[in-house]
Amino acid sequence: MAFELPDLPYAYDALQPYMSKETLEYHHDKHHNAYVTTGNKLLEGSGLDGQSLEDIVKGSYGKNQALFNNAGQHYNHKHFWNWMKPNGGGKSLPGDLQKAIDSDLGGYDKFREDFIAAGTGQFGSGWAWIAAKNGKLEIMKTPNGESPLVHGATPILGVDVWEHSYYIDYRNARPKYLEAFVDNLVNWEYVDELYQGARG
């Protein structure tokens, strides 16, 4: 299945002041587009063409690094744009998701602290996550383009901590970016949709 760059689900300036129009133009139109273009070239003749994106990510992990890097980042970013919305974030979560965060992650405040710490503590490029694994939620971090998908888990929320995600707006202040993401950008309805899917 050929990769396609999805349209953003909002205008380029819709996430300001927390994520600028300039950041979204570079991040979506240049970086994500490059993963799609390069991924499609690497997919040809890989033996994985025709499979779902999830299967391509899992099938290339540890076997075809170049394809995995691009397919993994395409998968991550397809969700990343939907994990954000204008006037998002905050403590108002759908009921089932709130219960799971309370029981598995120690409540909203503890989740917020641990999620920001995971993103801040990811050395170099990578991602911080809430993932569903064995019927429970957990906070994870991964390097580069890896996601919980290749570690037997289902990502339900992820934040990109590659510098291209925040450097224009926050320079090297990654914790400030992560605070803004959790407090003002997270699309909890989309997180809940993925959580319900992970529950089967």
Secondary structure, DSSP 8 states (H G I E B T S, - for coil): --------SS-TTTTTTTS-HHHHIIIIIIIIHHHHHHHHHHHTTSS-TTS-HHHHHHHHTTT-HHHHHHHHHHHHHHHHHHTB-TT--SS---HHHHHHHHHHHSSHHHHHHHHHHHHHHS-SSEEEEEEEETTEEEEEEEETT--GGGGT-EEEEEEE-SGGGTHHHHTT-HHHHHHHIIIIIB-HHHHHHHHHHHH-
